Amino acid sequence: MKKIAILFLAVALAACGAPAAPTEQAVAPEPAEPVVVTVVVEPTQAPAEPATAVPAEPVVVTVVVEATQVPAAVAPPTEAPAAGADAPIALDNALGKGVFTNMTMSSDNVTLRCFPRDITFNITTSNNAIVDALFYYRIADIDRLYPSEWKNFGKMTANGGGNFTLAFKGEDVNPDVRIDGGWLDFQFVGLAKSGDVVDRSQKIESLVKYTFDCP
């Protein structure tokens, strides 16, 4: 019994004399430093504009195209009014035989019933002996087979300076010689102050049509 107690004591002393094994404590590792890597990337396309960006103004392009043909809306009229339709018709000075010049007539047609019914003649003379001018006329059929006798219509109006004028109407033609669709022939006769004939123009024929109605 005594030996067991001594043995137990020896074992206990041996255990006390040995250094105690240190108790390991869990130590949390220090957190690693973060690694910052900067990468430069070149954009391959422009970034989208912010939603608040002001939209760009629209670009208006005007294109001028030369037309290859006239549009129907602006097509030229099929028939233009005749230029100078109201201008007087000049007669050849040769028909005045040197007695009358600047001879004109307002139309190449005179009618009995259609408007205008008259034709105006203007003549000029440089012969100081002529103070008056007479107007003679006759009517001939279209083929000039049966011309009438010459008729003295009377004096023309003297406007001074050797100028004379006359408005001759379709109804001024004597009823006995009227031919529808015929010719009005005429002649100018210069008179002296005494009433004698000084000289006269040619007989002017086939220049004025005479009709009853509109030609």
Phi and psi in degrees as GROMACS dihedral restraints (atoms count N, CA, C in turn):
[ dihedral_restraints ]
;  ai    aj    ak    al  type     phi  dphi    fc
    3     4     5     6     1   -66.6    20    10
    4     5     6     7     1   -34.9    20    10
    6     7     8     9     1   -70.9    20    10
    7     8     9    10     1   -37.3    20    10
    9    10    11    12     1   -66.0    20    10
   10    11    12    13     1   -38.4    20    10
   12    13    14    15     1   -68.1    20    10
   13    14    15    16     1   -38.8    20    10
   15    16    17    18     1   -65.1    20    10
   16    17    18    19     1   -39.8    20    10
   18    19    20    21     1   -66.0    20    10
   19    20    21    22     1   -39.5    20    10
   21    22    23    24     1   -65.5    20    10
   22    23    24    25     1   -38.8    20    10
   24    25    26    27     1   -67.2    20    10
   25    26    27    28     1   -38.2    20    10
   27    28    29    30     1   -64.3    20    10
   28    29    30    31     1   -42.7    20    10
   30    31    32    33     1   -64.4    20    10
   31    32    33    34     1   -37.4    20    10
   33    34    35    36     1   -68.5    20    10
   34    35    36    37     1   -38.5    20    10
   36    37    38    39     1   -67.3    20    10
   37    38    39    40     1   -38.3    20    10
   39    40    41    42     1   -63.4    20    10
   40    41    42    43     1   -35.8    20    10
   42    43    44    45     1   -70.2    20    10
   43    44    45    46     1   -32.9    20    10
   45    46    47    48     1   -75.1    20    10
   46    47    48    49     1   -31.4    20    10
   48    49    50    51     1   -75.7    20    10
   49    50    51    52     1   -27.1    20    10
   51    52    53    54     1   -73.4    20    10
   52    53    54    55     1   134.8    20    10
   54    55    56    57     1   -63.7    20    10
   55    56    57    58     1   139.4    20    10
   57    58    59    60     1   -74.4    20    10
   58    59    60    61     1   137.0    20    10
   60    61    62    63     1   -66.5    20    10
   61    62    63    64     1   126.6    20    10
   63    64    65    66     1   -62.6    20    10
   64    65    66    67     1   140.9    20    10
   66    67    68    69     1   -82.6    20    10
   67    68    69    70     1   118.0    20    10
   69    70    71    72     1   -73.4    20    10
   70    71    72    73     1   128.2    20    10
   72    73    74    75     1  -105.4    20    10
   73    74    75    76     1   139.4    20    10
   75    76    77    78     1   -70.4    20    10
   76    77    78    79     1   118.9    20    10
   78    79    80    81     1  -106.4    20    10
   79    80    81    82     1   124.1    20    10
   81    82    83    84     1   -71.1    20    10
   82    83    84    85     1   127.4    20    10
   84    85    86    87     1   -64.5    20    10
   85    86    87    88     1   147.7    20    10
   87    88    89    90     1   -68.5    20    10
   88    89    90    91     1   139.3    20    10
   90    91    92    93     1   -65.2    20    10
   91    92    93    94     1   138.7    20    10
   93    94    95    96     1   -71.0    20    10
   94    95    96    97     1   145.9    20    10
   96    97    98    99     1   -67.3    20    10
   97    98    99   100     1   135.8    20    10
   99   100   101   102     1   -68.8    20    10
  100   101   102   103     1   144.5    20    10
  102   103   104   105     1  -103.1    20    10
  103   104   105   106     1   120.1    20    10
  105   106   107   108     1  -101.6    20    10
  106   107   108   109     1   121.3    20    10
  108   109   110   111     1  -116.6    20    10
  109   110   111   112     1   119.4    20    10
  111   112   113   114     1   -96.2    20    10
  112   113   114   115     1   121.7    20    10
  114   115   116   117     1  -115.6    20    10
  115   116   117   118     1   122.3    20    10
  117   118   119   120     1   -95.0    20    10
  118   119   120   121     1   117.2    20    10
  120   121   122   123     1  -113.8    20    10
  121   122   123   124     1   121.9    20    10
  123   124   125   126     1   -76.2    20    10
  124   125   126   127     1   125.9    20    10
  126   127   128   129     1   -65.9    20    10
  127   128   129   130     1   138.4    20    10
  129   130   131   132     1   -88.9    20    10
  130   131   132   133     1   -13.2    20    10
  132   133   134   135     1  -152.7    20    10
  133   134   135   136     1   158.2    20    10
  135   136   137   138     1   -67.1    20    10
  136   137   138   139     1   137.5    20    10
  138   139   140   141     1   -63.4    20    10
  139   140   141   142     1   151.4    20    10
  141   142   143   144     1   -63.6    20    10
  142   143   144   145     1   141.4    20    10
  144   145   146   147     1   -67.8    20    10
  145   146   147   148     1   144.8    20    10
  147   148   149   150     1   -59.9    20    10
  148   149   150   151     1   155.0    20    10
  150   151   152   153     1   -62.1    20    10
  151   152   153   154     1   -24.3    20    10
  153   154   155   156     1   -90.0    20    10
  154   155   156   157     1     1.3    20    10
  156   157   158   159     1   -66.0    20    10
  157   158   159   160     1   143.7    20    10
  159   160   161   162     1   -75.8    20    10
  160   161   162   163     1   126.7    20    10
  162   163   164   165     1   -61.5    20    10
  163   164   165   166     1   144.6    20    10
  165   166   167   168     1   -67.1    20    10
  166   167   168   169     1   147.1    20    10
  168   169   170   171     1   -66.4    20    10
  169   170   171   172     1   138.1    20    10
  171   172   173   174     1   -66.7    20    10
  172   173   174   175     1   146.0    20    10
  174   175   176   177     1   -98.2    20    10
  175   176   177   178     1   123.4    20    10
  177   178   179   180     1  -102.1    20    10
  178   179   180   181     1   122.9    20    10
  180   181   182   183     1  -112.6    20    10
  181   182   183   184     1   123.5    20    10
  183   184   185   186     1   -98.7    20    10
  184   185   186   187     1   123.5    20    10
  186   187   188   189     1  -109.9    20    10
  187   188   189   190     1   123.7    20    10
  189   190   191   192     1  -100.6    20    10
  190   191   192   193     1   120.8    20    10
  192   193   194   195     1  -116.4    20    10
  193   194   195   196     1   125.0    20    10
  195   196   197   198     1   -73.5    20    10
  196   197   198   199     1   125.7    20    10
  198   199   200   201     1   -69.5    20    10
  199   200   201   202     1   139.0    20    10
  201   202   203   204     1   -86.3    20    10
  202   203   204   205     1   -15.7    20    10
  204   205   206   207     1  -152.6    20    10
  205   206   207   208     1   158.9    20    10
  207   208   209   210     1   -72.5    20    10
  208   209   210   211     1   127.0    20    10
  210   211   212   213     1   -61.3    20    10
  211   212   213   214     1   153.4    20    10
  213   214   215   216     1   -61.8    20    10
  214   215   216   217     1   -33.0    20    10
  216   217   218   219     1   -67.7    20    10
  217   218   219   220     1   -26.5    20    10
  219   220   221   222     1  -115.3    20    10
  220   221   222   223     1    21.5    20    10
  222   223   224   225     1   -63.0    20    10
  223   224   225   226     1   141.2    20    10
  225   226   227   228     1   -64.0    20    10
  226   227   228   229     1   150.6    20    10
  228   229   230   231     1   -61.0    20    10
  229   230   231   232     1   148.8    20    10
  231   232   233   234     1   -71.0    20    10
  232   233   234   235     1   -23.8    20    10
  234   235   236   237     1  -145.3    20    10
  235   236   237   238     1   118.6    20    10
  237   238   239   240     1   -90.8    20    10
  238   239   240   241     1   147.8    20    10
  240   241   242   243     1   -61.5    20    10
  241   242   243   244     1   143.8    20    10
  243   244   245   246     1   -64.7    20    10
  244   245   246   247     1   132.3    20    10
  246   247   248   249     1   -70.8    20    10
  247   248   249   250     1   135.3    20    10
  249   250   251   252     1    64.6    20    10
  250   251   252   253     1    34.2    20    10
  252   253   254   255     1   -62.5    20    10
  253   254   255   256     1   -30.0    20    10
  255   256   257   258     1   -93.8    20    10
  256   257   258   259     1     1.1    20    10
  258   259   260   261     1   -71.6    20    10
  259   260   261   262     1   144.5    20    10
  261   262   263   264     1   -66.6    20    10
  262   263   264   265     1   152.6    20    10
  264   265   266   267     1   -93.4    20    10
  265   266   267   268     1   122.0    20    10
  267   268   269   270     1   -83.5    20    10
  268   269   270   271     1   138.7    20    10
  270   271   272   273     1   -98.2    20    10
  271   272   273   274     1   149.3    20    10
  273   274   275   276     1   -62.7    20    10
  274   275   276   277     1   129.9    20    10
  276   277   278   279     1   -60.8    20    10
  277   278   279   280     1   -22.2    20    10
  279   280   281   282     1   -62.8    20    10
  280   281   282   283     1   -26.7    20    10
  282   283   284   285     1   -72.3    20    10
  283   284   285   286     1   -16.6    20    10
  285   286   287   288     1   -86.5    20    10
  286   287   288   289     1    -6.3    20    10
  288   289   290   291     1    57.8    20    10
  289   290   291   292     1    26.3    20    10
  291   292   293   294     1    79.4    20    10
  292   293   294   295     1    -5.8    20    10
  294   295   296   297     1   -87.0    20    10
  295   296   297   298     1   -44.7    20    10
  297   298   299   300     1  -123.1    20    10
  298   299   300   301     1   142.4    20    10
  300   301   302   303     1  -133.1    20    10
  301   302   303   304     1   177.1    20    10
  303   304   305   306     1    50.5    20    10
  304   305   306   307     1    41.2    20    10
  306   307   308   309     1   -82.5    20    10
  307   308   309   310     1   128.3    20    10
  309   310   311   312     1  -137.1    20    10
  310   311   312   313     1   159.5    20    10
  312   313   314   315     1  -138.3    20    10
  313   314   315   316     1   147.6    20    10
  315   316   317   318     1   -76.4    20    10
  316   317   318   319     1   -17.9    20    10
  318   319   320   321     1  -157.2    20    10
  319   320   321   322     1   166.3    20    10
  321   322   323   324     1  -109.5    20    10
  322   323   324   325     1    21.5    20    10
  324   325   326   327     1  -149.0    20    10
  325   326   327   328     1   140.7    20    10
  327   328   329   330     1  -133.6    20    10
  328   329   330   331     1   139.1    20    10
  330   331   332   333     1  -124.9    20    10
  331   332   333   334     1   160.6    20    10
  333   334   335   336     1   -85.5    20    10
  334   335   336   337     1   -38.8    20    10
  336   337   338   339     1  -123.1    20    10
  337   338   339   340     1   -17.5    20    10
  339   340   341   342     1   -89.8    20    10
  340   341   342   343     1   148.1    20    10
  342   343   344   345     1   -90.6    20    10
  343   344   345   346     1   138.5    20    10
  345   346   347   348     1   -77.3    20    10
  346   347   348   349     1   146.9    20    10
  348   349   350   351     1   -94.1    20    10
  349   350   351   352     1    -8.5    20    10
  351   352   353   354     1  -118.6    20    10
  352   353   354   355     1   167.1    20    10
  354   355   356   357     1  -135.5    20    10
  355   356   357   358     1   136.2    20    10
  357   358   359   360     1  -107.2    20    10
  358   359   360   361     1   130.2    20    10
  360   361   362   363     1  -109.0    20    10
  361   362   363   364     1   139.8    20    10
  363   364   365   366     1  -131.6    20    10
  364   365   366   367     1   133.9    20    10
  366   367   368   369     1  -138.8    20    10
  367   368   369   370     1   161.4    20    10
  369   370   371   372     1  -136.6    20    10
  370   371   372   373     1   143.0    20    10
  372   373   374   375     1  -130.4    20    10
  373   374   375   376     1   144.0    20    10
  375   376   377   378     1  -101.7    20    10
  376   377   378   379     1     1.9    20    10
  378   379   380   381     1   -80.9    20    10
  379   380   381   382     1   110.9    20    10
  381   382   383   384     1   -66.8    20    10
  382   383   384   385     1   -15.5    20    10
  384   385   386   387     1   -76.7    20    10
  385   386   387   388     1   -18.1    20    10
  387   388   389   390     1   -89.4    20    10
  388   389   390   391     1   118.0    20    10
  390   391   392   393     1  -112.9    20    10
  391   392   393   394     1   -16.5    20    10
  393   394   395   396     1  -139.3    20    10
  394   395   396   397     1   160.1    20    10
  396   397   398   399     1  -136.5    20    10
  397   398   399   400     1   134.7    20    10
  399   400   401   402     1  -102.0    20    10
  400   401   402   403     1   152.8    20    10
  402   403   404   405     1  -115.1    20    10
  403   404   405   406     1   118.3    20    10
  405   406   407   408     1  -108.1    20    10
  406   407   408   409     1   146.9    20    10
  408   409   410   411     1  -146.5    20    10
  409   410   411   412     1   164.8    20    10
  411   412   413   414     1  -154.2    20    10
  412   413   414   415     1   162.0    20    10
  414   415   416   417     1  -114.8    20    10
  415   416   417   418     1   134.0    20    10
  417   418   419   420     1  -125.6    20    10
  418   419   420   421     1   147.2    20    10
  420   421   422   423     1   -66.4    20    10
  421   422   423   424     1   167.8    20    10
  423   424   425   426     1   -60.5    20    10
  424   425   426   427     1   -31.3    20    10
  426   427   428   429     1   -91.8    20    10
  427   428   429   430     1     0.6    20    10
  429   430   431   432     1    58.3    20    10
  430   431   432   433     1    37.2    20    10
  432   433   434   435     1   -90.3    20    10
  433   434   435   436     1   -29.5    20    10
  435   436   437   438     1  -132.8    20    10
  436   437   438   439     1    68.5    20    10
  438   439   440   441     1   -70.0    20    10
  439   440   441   442     1   145.9    20    10
  441   442   443   444     1   -79.3    20    10
  442   443   444   445     1   173.9    20    10
  444   445   446   447     1   -73.0    20    10
  445   446   447   448     1   160.4    20    10
  447   448   449   450     1   -74.6    20    10
  448   449   450   451     1   139.4    20    10
  450   451   452   453     1  -116.6    20    10
  451   452   453   454     1   137.4    20    10
  453   454   455   456     1   -91.4    20    10
  454   455   456   457     1   109.3    20    10
  456   457   458   459     1   -78.2    20    10
  457   458   459   460     1   -28.5    20    10
  459   460   461   462     1   127.4    20    10
  460   461   462   463     1  -171.6    20    10
  462   463   464   465     1   -77.0    20    10
  463   464   465   466     1   146.0    20    10
  465   466   467   468     1   -83.8    20    10
  466   467   468   469     1   162.6    20    10
  468   469   470   471     1   -80.6    20    10
  469   470   471   472     1   125.7    20    10
  471   472   473   474     1   -85.5    20    10
  472   473   474   475     1   123.9    20    10
  474   475   476   477     1  -103.4    20    10
  475   476   477   478     1     6.0    20    10
  477   478   479   480     1    86.0    20    10
  478   479   480   481     1   155.8    20    10
  480   481   482   483     1    68.7    20    10
  481   482   483   484     1    22.7    20    10
  483   484   485   486     1    79.2    20    10
  484   485   486   487     1    13.3    20    10
  486   487   488   489     1  -100.0    20    10
  487   488   489   490     1   137.7    20    10
  489   490   491   492     1  -134.7    20    10
  490   491   492   493     1   148.2    20    10
  492   493   494   495     1  -140.3    20    10
  493   494   495   496     1   156.2    20    10
  495   496   497   498     1  -155.4    20    10
  496   497   498   499     1   132.2    20    10
  498   499   500   501     1  -102.6    20    10
  499   500   501   502     1   113.0    20    10
  501   502   503   504     1  -108.2    20    10
  502   503   504   505     1   126.2    20    10
  504   505   506   507     1   -99.2    20    10
  505   506   507   508     1   157.9    20    10
  507   508   509   510     1   -61.8    20    10
  508   509   510   511     1   -31.8    20    10
  510   511   512   513     1   -79.3    20    10
  511   512   513   514     1    -7.7    20    10
  513   514   515   516     1   -76.8    20    10
  514   515   516   517     1   -14.4    20    10
  516   517   518   519     1   -70.2    20    10
  517   518   519   520     1   131.3    20    10
  519   520   521   522     1   -56.7    20    10
  520   521   522   523     1   130.9    20    10
  522   523   524   525     1   -55.8    20    10
  523   524   525   526     1   -25.6    20    10
  525   526   527   528     1   -72.6    20    10
  526   527   528   529     1   -18.0    20    10
  528   529   530   531     1  -118.9    20    10
  529   530   531   532     1     6.5    20    10
  531   532   533   534     1   -68.1    20    10
  532   533   534   535     1   131.1    20    10
  534   535   536   537     1  -134.2    20    10
  535   536   537   538     1   118.1    20    10
  537   538   539   540     1   -67.0    20    10
  538   539   540   541     1   127.5    20    10
  540   541   542   543     1    80.0    20    10
  541   542   543   544     1    21.1    20    10
  543   544   545   546     1   -97.2    20    10
  544   545   546   547     1  -168.7    20    10
  546   547   548   549     1  -107.2    20    10
  547   548   549   550     1   142.0    20    10
  549   550   551   552     1  -101.9    20    10
  550   551   552   553     1   106.9    20    10
  552   553   554   555     1   -92.4    20    10
  553   554   555   556     1   152.3    20    10
  555   556   557   558     1  -150.7    20    10
  556   557   558   559     1   166.5    20    10
  558   559   560   561     1  -154.1    20    10
  559   560   561   562     1   143.0    20    10
  561   562   563   564     1  -105.7    20    10
  562   563   564   565     1   132.5    20    10
  564   565   566   567     1  -122.5    20    10
  565   566   567   568     1   124.8    20    10
  567   568   569   570     1   -90.3    20    10
  568   569   570   571     1   133.4    20    10
  570   571   572   573     1  -114.4    20    10
  571   572   573   574     1   144.6    20    10
  573   574   575   576     1   -81.5    20    10
  574   575   576   577     1   174.9    20    10
  576   577   578   579     1   -61.2    20    10
  577   578   579   580     1   -28.2    20    10
  579   580   581   582     1   -76.7    20    10
  580   581   582   583     1   -11.9    20    10
  582   583   584   585     1    96.7    20    10
  583   584   585   586     1    -5.2    20    10
  585   586   587   588     1   -77.2    20    10
  586   587   588   589     1   154.1    20    10
  588   589   590   591     1   -76.1    20    10
  589   590   591   592     1   125.5    20    10
  591   592   593   594     1   -86.3    20    10
  592   593   594   595     1   -52.7    20    10
  594   595   596   597     1  -168.4    20    10
  595   596   597   598     1   174.5    20    10
  597   598   599   600     1  -146.4    20    10
  598   599   600   601     1   162.7    20    10
  600   601   602   603     1   -81.1    20    10
  601   602   603   604     1   177.7    20    10
  603   604   605   606     1   -65.9    20    10
  604   605   606   607     1   163.2    20    10
  606   607   608   609     1   -78.2    20    10
  607   608   609   610     1   112.6    20    10
  609   610   611   612     1   -92.0    20    10
  610   611   612   613     1   114.8    20    10
  612   613   614   615     1  -121.8    20    10
  613   614   615   616     1   153.8    20    10
  615   616   617   618     1    56.9    20    10
  616   617   618   619     1    33.3    20    10
  618   619   620   621     1  -111.4    20    10
  619   620   621   622     1   -22.5    20    10
  621   622   623   624     1  -124.4    20    10
  622   623   624   625     1   125.3    20    10
  624   625   626   627     1   -85.7    20    10
  625   626   627   628     1   143.5    20    10
  627   628   629   630     1  -117.3    20    10
  628   629   630   631     1   120.0    20    10
  630   631   632   633     1  -131.2    20    10
  631   632   633   634     1   156.2    20    10
  633   634   635   636     1   -78.4    20    10
  634   635   636   637     1   -39.7    20    10
  636   637   638   639     1  -117.9    20    10
  637   638   639   640     1  -172.9    20    10
  639   640   641   642     1   -62.0    20    10
  640   641   642   643     1   134.8    20    10
